Amino acid sequence: MSVHLLFIVKEIDNEPQGILLISSVLKQAGHHVSLVVATEEDPVRAAVRLQPDVVGYTVYTGPHNWYLDLNQRIRAQLPGVFSIFGGPHPTFFPEMIERDGVDGICLGEGEYATLDLVNALQRRDGATFLADPAIANWWFKLNGSAHEHGVREIVRNPLRPLLTDTELDELPFSDRELLYNAHAQSRRTKIKPFITGRGCPYDCAFCFNKAYSDLYGGKGRRFRRRSPANVIREIRELTSAHDVRFVLFMDDTFILQDRWLEEFMGRYKTEVDLPFWCQVRAN
């Protein structure tokens, strides 16, 4: 069946690339995705208006309690909705699954994990439910199997391998129109972000990458990168449709892989030639 997933974001500081990639993957498979930004529209009213099958949140530690409270208010209006959480907080604090109103949490990379989930969902008597919870990267709380003292069964699935370089190239580009339709300022800004790769080989104490690598336990390379041609094609596609004056490369460490960098920057100068910002490591 075609599933309608509503993402809700508290506010926009950076483009939510995870949400936008998941949206592209789901739409490519025939599903429907909406986005509401709480600074632009009341999310509870929007959920009632849109009547989604699934409501989803990408959550950082700190604002996670705001999202949990919002989710409870939405479920009070839409008791049949299926509620999912992904992003850094549930990835590193998966006990979030035990919180009221949380049906599932996604650990780690979410593009194909979310696609597998929505493909497995079913609808009956106005409610969305999961018949088979065996989906990699997901922990689920099964509402229909309460044990003693009201404790419900929690299914903890293993992680799938990290996406490879080739698989990153095979992903559709971020669904930026989803964001631009929900948040006018994101459309208007002439500064646009891009991500050329994932991960980092370093173990800086202040960063999440070491813990993230440990979580995956050798299921794929820590650092993976899209091809220069693929990144250039996305940049040119966006700059041909919008007035872009400045590019942000949001990679954790942009200057890794000398050969990749030499090829990419040569093409960037010839085919894009816009000022840019990136993060580097001095040594």
Long-range contacts (C-beta under 8 A, 24 or more apart in sequence): 1-121, 1-122, 1-123, 2-30, 2-31, 2-32, 3-31, 3-32, 3-53, 3-54, 3-118, 3-121, 3-128, 4-31, 4-32, 4-33, 4-34, 4-50, 4-51, 4-52, 4-53, 4-54, 5-31, 5-32, 5-33, 5-34, 5-52, 5-53, 5-54, 5-55, 5-56, 5-114, 5-118, 6-33, 6-34, 6-35, 6-36, 6-46, 6-47, 6-50, 6-52, 6-54, 6-55, 6-56, 7-33, 7-34, 7-35, 7-36, 7-55, 7-56, 7-57, 7-58, 8-35, 8-36, 8-38, 8-43, 8-46, 8-47, 8-55, 8-56, 8-57, 8-67, 8-70, 9-35, 9-36, 9-37, 9-38, 9-57, 9-58, 10-37, 10-38, 10-39, 10-63, 10-66, 10-67, 11-37, 11-38, 11-39, 12-37, 12-39, 12-179, 12-183, 12-185, 12-186, 14-193, 14-250, 15-174, 15-176, 15-179, 15-186, 15-192, 15-193, 16-58, 16-179, 17-174, 17-193, 17-195, 17-250, 18-58, 18-86, 18-87, 18-110, 19-56, 19-58, 19-178, 19-179, 20-174, 20-175, 20-176, 20-178, 20-179, 21-111, 21-171, 21-172, 21-174, 21-175, 22-110, 22-111, 22-114, 22-115, 23-174, 23-175, 23-178, 24-171, 24-172, 24-173, 24-174, 24-175, 25-111, 25-112, 25-114, 25-115, 25-171, 25-172, 26-114, 26-115, 26-118, 27-175, 28-172, 29-115, 29-118, 29-119, 31-118, 33-175, 33-178, 34-178, 35-178, 35-179, 35-181, 35-182, 36-182, 37-182, 37-183, 38-70, 39-183, 40-182, 40-183, 40-184, 41-182, 43-70, 43-74, 44-70, 44-73, 44-74, 44-77, 47-74, 47-77, 47-78, 47-81, 48-77, 48-78, 51-78, 52-78, 52-81, 53-81, 53-82, 53-121, 53-123, 53-128, 54-81, 54-82, 54-83, 54-84, 54-118, 54-121, 54-128, 55-81, 55-82, 55-83, 55-84, 56-83, 56-84, 56-85, 56-86, 56-114, 57-84, 57-85, 57-86, 57-87, 58-85, 58-86, 58-87, 59-85, 59-86, 59-87, 59-88, 59-89, 59-90, 59-96, 60-87, 60-88, 60-89, 61-88, 61-89, 61-92, 61-93, 64-89, 64-96, 68-99, 68-100, 68-101, 68-102, 71-101, 71-102, 72-100, 72-101, 75-101, 79-127, 80-125, 80-126, 80-127, 80-128, 81-128, 82-121, 82-128, 82-129, 82-130, 84-114, 84-117, 86-110, 86-114, 88-208, 91-212, 91-215, 92-208, 92-211, 92-215, 94-139, 94-156, 97-139, 97-140, 97-141, 97-154, 98-141, 98-154, 102-141, 103-130, 103-140, 103-141, 103-143, 104-130, 104-138, 104-139, 104-140, 104-141, 105-138, 105-139, 106-137, 106-138, 107-137, 107-138, 107-139, 107-159, 107-215, 108-137, 108-159, 108-162, 108-212, 108-215, 108-216, 109-137, 109-160, 109-162, 109-163, 109-198, 110-137, 111-163, 111-171, 112-160, 112-163, 113-137, 113-138, 113-160, 133-157, 136-160, 159-215, 159-216, 159-217, 159-219, 160-219, 161-216, 161-219, 161-220, 162-198, 162-199, 162-216, 162-219, 162-220, 162-221, 162-224, 163-198, 163-220, 163-224, 164-220, 164-221, 164-224, 165-224, 165-225, 165-226, 165-227, 168-197, 168-198, 168-224, 168-225, 168-226, 168-230, 169-226, 169-227, 169-230, 173-234, 173-237, 174-234, 176-238, 187-242, 190-242, 190-243, 190-244, 190-245, 190-246, 191-244, 191-245, 191-246, 191-247, 191-248, 192-238, 192-242, 192-244, 192-246, 192-247, 192-248, 193-247, 193-248, 193-249, 193-250, 194-231, 194-234, 194-235, 194-247, 194-248, 194-249, 194-250, 195-249, 195-250, 195-251, 196-225, 196-226, 196-231, 196-249, 196-251, 196-254, 196-264, 197-223, 197-224, 197-225, 197-226, 197-251, 197-256, 198-223, 198-224, 198-225, 199-223, 199-224, 199-252, 200-252, 200-253, 200-256, 201-256, 202-253, 202-281, 207-252, 209-252, 223-256, 225-256, 225-257, 225-260, 228-260, 228-263, 228-264, 228-267, 229-267, 231-264, 232-264, 232-267, 232-268, 232-271, 232-272, 235-268, 235-272, 236-271, 236-272, 239-272, 239-274, 244-274, 245-274, 245-275, 246-274, 246-275, 246-276, 246-277, 247-272, 247-274, 247-275, 247-276, 247-277, 248-276, 248-277, 248-278, 249-276, 249-277, 249-278, 249-279, 250-279, 251-278, 251-279, 252-279, 253-279, 253-280, 253-281, 254-278, 254-279, 254-280, 255-280, 255-281
